[in-house]
Amino acid sequence: MKFGKRLKKQIEETIPSWRDKFLSYKELKQLVRLISSSSGNKAESDFVSLLNSEIDKFNSFFMEMEEDFIIRHKELQQRIEKVQKSWGPSGTHPCGLTYKEEIGRIREDIVNFHGEMVLLINYSNINYIGLAKILKKYDKRTGGVLRLPYIQKVVEQPFFTTDVTSKLVKELESTIDRMFPAEASGGIGRGRKREKQEEEDHIALLHTRKRETAEQVGVGEGIFRNTVAALLTMQEIRKGSNTSSQNNNHLSESDHLIQSIHLNFPPVPIL
């Protein structure tokens, strides 16, 4: 499957409010096709203008989501502390029933929150890949060398740097390990299984374990389904790519996250 179709599928299966935040790959591809010796200047100018607009869109959305994640993570930690101090076994007003109910709600929020952060890192990766691919098409069409300097500009953009979100993911997984050891070993936390398996087995394992956890905590399949769909798309992109890029550092960050939920993929080659 070509990248454009994979991206379209990814957009259709992501969180509805995110759908207009992805790369306008089809529109950029159409502009590349319009470039010719007679109309090159106008089409090329439109292409670069749309490309810059897309970068602004990525940055605005990514920074907004990242800021929201930081706030939500802090609030989640405060909720956990309050519940433990109020209704926990050593709390000021111990109450087993209330404690169980509140912890259940927290567990549900953790599952959804973790899934959203996985999706944001995937959002960063897939849009970066799309930019690299459309720039390659542009250079091939025009005989130019826009791709390399533009990619050098991209790697300095906020949406490209996922360190903060990755750190929040690790902290959240530590919380899962600490509070819900049974669920952590079931696939959302930094599990303890390290055996190398085939990629299809990893996807099946993720699917089963995250579904079981979602069922245990009583959440709907929305975020769960979106997360699996995103990871399947990244798997397909890896299978469909045959050449490597000097910009693998960014993508290996996604691999680090994916490994934390029991997936072992090599870095994504950029064509």
C-alpha positions in Angstrom: 0.0 0.0 0.0 1.3 3.4 -1.0 2.0 6.0 1.7 -0.8 8.3 0.7 -3.3 5.4 1.2 -1.8 4.5 4.5 -2.0 8.1 5.7 -5.6 8.3 4.6 -6.4 5.1 6.5 -4.6 6.4 9.6 -6.5 9.7 9.5 -9.8 7.9 9.2 -9.0 5.7 12.2 -7.6 8.4 14.5 -9.4 10.6 17.0 -12.0 12.6 15.1 -10.8 15.9 16.4 -7.3 15.2 15.1 -8.2 14.4 11.5 -7.6 17.9 10.1 -4.3 18.2 11.8 -2.4 15.7 9.7 -0.3 16.4 6.6 -2.3 17.5 3.5 -0.4 15.0 1.5 -2.9 14.7 -1.3 -3.0 18.5 -1.9 0.8 18.7 -1.9 1.1 15.8 -4.3 -1.4 17.5 -6.6 0.8 20.7 -6.6 3.9 18.6 -7.4 2.1 17.2 -10.5 1.2 20.8 -11.6 4.9 21.8 -11.8 6.2 22.0 -15.3 8.6 24.1 -17.3 5.9 26.6 -18.2 4.0 26.9 -14.9 6.8 25.9 -12.5 7.2 29.2 -10.7 3.6 29.5 -9.6 3.2 25.8 -8.7 6.5 25.7 -6.9 5.7 28.8 -4.9 2.3 27.4 -4.0 3.9 24.1 -2.9 6.4 25.8 -0.6 3.7 28.1 0.8 1.5 25.1 1.7 4.4 23.2 3.1 5.2 26.1 5.5 1.6 26.3 6.4 1.6 22.6 7.2 4.6 23.0 9.5 2.8 25.8 11.4 -0.2 23.6 11.7 1.8 20.7 13.1 3.6 22.9 15.6 0.4 24.6 16.8 -1.4 21.3 17.4 1.5 19.4 18.9 2.4 22.2 21.4 -1.2 22.5 22.4 -1.5 18.8 23.0 1.8 18.6 24.8 0.9 21.5 27.1 -2.4 19.7 27.8 -0.6 16.5 28.6 1.7 18.2 31.1 -1.3 19.7 32.9 -3.3 16.4 32.9 -0.3 14.4 34.1 0.2 16.7 37.1 -3.5 16.7 37.9 -3.5 12.9 37.7 -0.7 12.6 40.1 -2.5 15.0 42.5 -5.7 12.9 42.2 -3.8 9.7 43.1 -2.2 11.3 46.1 -5.6 12.8 47.3 -7.4 9.4 47.0 -4.6 7.6 48.8 -4.4 10.1 51.6 -8.2 10.4 52.0 -9.6 6.9 51.5 -6.6 4.6 51.2 -5.7 2.0 53.9 -3.5 4.6 55.7 -5.7 7.6 54.8 -7.5 10.1 57.0 -10.9 8.5 56.3 -10.2 4.9 55.2 -13.1 3.5 53.1 -12.6 0.4 51.0 -15.6 1.0 48.7 -14.9 4.6 48.0 -11.2 3.9 47.5 -11.9 1.1 45.0 -14.3 3.3 43.1 -11.9 6.2 42.8 -9.0 4.1 41.9 -11.1 2.4 39.2 -11.8 5.8 37.7 -8.1 6.7 37.8 -7.2 3.5 36.1 -9.6 4.2 33.3 -8.2 7.7 32.8 -4.6 6.3 32.8 -5.5 3.8 30.0 -7.0 6.6 27.8 -4.2 9.1 28.7 -1.5 6.6 27.8 -3.2 5.8 24.5 -3.4 9.5 23.6 0.3 10.1 24.2 1.2 7.1 22.0 -1.0 8.6 19.3 0.7 12.0 19.6 4.2 10.5 19.1 2.9 8.6 16.2 1.4 11.8 14.8 4.8 13.4 14.9 6.5 10.4 13.2 4.0 9.9 10.4 3.9 13.6 9.5 7.7 13.7 9.4 7.7 10.7 7.1 5.1 12.3 4.9 7.1 15.5 4.6 10.2 13.6 3.6 8.3 11.6 1.0 6.6 14.6 -0.6 9.9 16.5 -0.7 11.5 13.6 -2.5 8.8 13.8 -5.1 9.3 17.5 -5.4 13.0 17.2 -6.0 12.5 14.4 -8.5 9.9 16.5 -10.4 11.9 19.8 -10.4 15.4 18.5 -10.4 15.9 20.7 -7.3 17.5 20.0 -3.9 14.8 21.3 -1.6 14.5 18.1 0.5 17.7 18.2 2.5 17.7 21.9 3.6 14.0 21.7 4.3 14.4 18.5 6.4 17.2 20.2 8.3 14.6 23.0 9.1 12.0 20.4 10.1 14.2 18.7 12.7 14.3 22.0 14.6 10.6 22.3 14.8 8.6 21.7 18.0 6.4 18.9 16.6 9.6 17.0 15.7 10.9 16.9 19.3 8.9 14.3 21.3 11.2 14.2 24.4 8.6 15.7 26.7 5.8 13.4 25.7 8.1 10.4 25.8 9.1 11.4 29.3 5.5 11.6 30.4 4.8 8.2 28.9 7.6 6.7 31.0 6.4 8.4 34.1 2.9 7.2 33.5 4.1 3.7 32.9 6.0 3.8 36.2 2.8 4.9 37.9 1.0 1.9 36.3 3.8 -0.5 37.4 3.5 0.9 40.9 -0.3 1.0 41.3 -1.5 -1.8 39.1 1.2 -4.5 38.7 -1.3 -7.0 37.2 -2.3 -4.6 34.4 1.3 -3.5 33.9 2.4 -7.0 33.2 -0.5 -7.2 30.9 0.9 -4.8 28.4 0.5 -1.1 29.1 3.4 -0.5 31.5 7.0 -1.3 30.9 6.4 -5.0 31.0 8.9 -7.5 31.9 8.8 -9.8 28.9 11.8 -9.2 26.6 11.7 -12.2 24.2 12.1 -11.2 20.6 9.1 -12.1 18.4 8.0 -11.7 14.9 6.3 -8.3 14.2 2.9 -9.9 13.6 3.1 -11.6 17.0 3.9 -8.3 18.6 0.8 -6.7 17.1 -1.4 -9.6 18.1 0.1 -9.5 21.6 -0.6 -5.7 21.9 -4.1 -6.1 20.5 -5.0 -8.9 23.0 -3.4 -7.3 26.1 -4.6 -3.8 25.6 -8.1 -5.2 24.9 -8.0 -7.2 28.1 -6.9 -4.2 30.0 -9.5 -2.0 28.5 -12.2 -4.6 29.4 -10.8 -4.8 33.0 -11.0 -1.1 33.6 -14.4 -0.8 31.7 -13.3 1.8 29.1 -14.6 1.9 25.6 -12.5 0.8 22.6 -12.0 4.2 21.1 -8.5 5.1 22.2 -7.5 1.4 22.2 -8.6 1.0 18.6 -6.9 4.3 17.5 -3.6 3.3 19.1 -3.5 -0.2 17.5 -4.4 1.3 14.1 -1.6 3.9 14.5 1.0 1.2 15.3 -0.2 -1.0 12.5 0.3 1.8 10.1 3.8 2.4 11.3 4.5 -1.4 10.9 3.3 -1.2 7.3 5.5 1.8 6.6 8.5 -0.1 8.0 7.8 -3.1 5.8 7.3 -0.9 2.7 10.5 1.1 3.1 13.9 -0.2 1.9 16.4 2.6 2.3 17.6 4.3 5.5 18.0 7.9 6.4 20.5 9.9 8.4 17.6 11.2 10.4 16.9 8.0 12.3 17.4 9.6 15.7 13.9 11.1 15.8 12.2 7.8 14.7 14.1 5.7 17.1 12.3 7.7 19.8 9.1 6.2 18.5 10.7 2.8 18.6 11.6 3.4 22.3 8.0 4.1 23.1 6.7 1.2 21.1 9.1 -1.2 22.9 7.6 0.0 26.1 4.3 -1.6 25.0 5.9 -4.8 23.8 6.6 -4.0 20.2 10.1 -4.4 18.7 10.5 -2.7 15.4 13.6 -1.4 13.6 13.8 2.4 12.9 11.6 3.7 10.1 13.6 4.2 6.9 12.9 7.5 5.1 12.5 7.3 1.4 
